[in-house]
């Protein structure tokens, strides 16, 4: 790419990296241009002028106007090329091409920014019952209590649609954004959260969903109980949602759904917490078998720890793990028995050659 310091207005307006910066598309380009602008104050006026042109030519207009203008300018460009005016006035065709690119890029970004919320809007519009919509435009969580006793903390910049009273054999709500759910137990009426491309099914548990329209993936984190997560089309194509299993996640696990690739990835949360319903262990071990230590950790955090019981049954552990977080506990135990651990697909995998004789 040409040196940024030498770029002209016309070149900025058709520079992919600069357009990524303006439309806030690529984090690397955003950081790169922000750093460059900060270190080259003499070029900030040029950037402001470019932003001014982009503001006038892109997303400041309505969707229909952008579409019409893009088509019109595209025709002008084709006509200009047909007349070969580039031989006489090359700056004209460069400018027309730049404007077409700006409108085209603006139109594409407009579609990207709006399409994510279209799913929520369509789901709400096609709901079989009248819904109440709550939108949180503050920076503090908004508490919403549903008719079945379930409660929801709706985060800022988010909205939730739900019926005044649940009817039928399932409870359905619709989320665009982020919320923490504590769902009242009712095995006969599963609770479904439609979060754009993803559906989460529960019977009674607490979990968090983050599904903002501009982010790359949707995230579901379970605190208590377990949930099943599905792609929206799996629910829409099923005649009986009660028999669907989906991707199951349990406490201290999280799942991410990549919208572009349409796939799931499961992992443990960054800071797993002990289950509140599990009695507190003192985690003071003196010559305790590694098998028993891993069994206690597994039960306390509700996670799966995979290891070779026969290989580790005679490995003694003496350690104080009371004030250690989960990963600290695992690290200390593995060091004591000369083992290693990995986090794979929401599980802890212990690798060991056995204890020294």
PyMOL commands that set and color helices and strands:
alter all, ss='L'
color gray80, all
select helices_A, chain A and resi 4-6+9-13+16-22+27-39+41-57+63-82+85-87+90-125+232-236+241-243+290-301+309-312+326-336
alter helices_A, ss='H'
color red, helices_A
select strands_A, chain A and resi 132-136+142-145+151-154+158-162+170-182+190-195+198-202+206-211+217-224+226-231+247-250+253-258+263-268+284-289+304-306+316-320+339-344+347-352
alter strands_A, ss='S'
color yellow, strands_A
deselect
rebuild
show_as cartoon
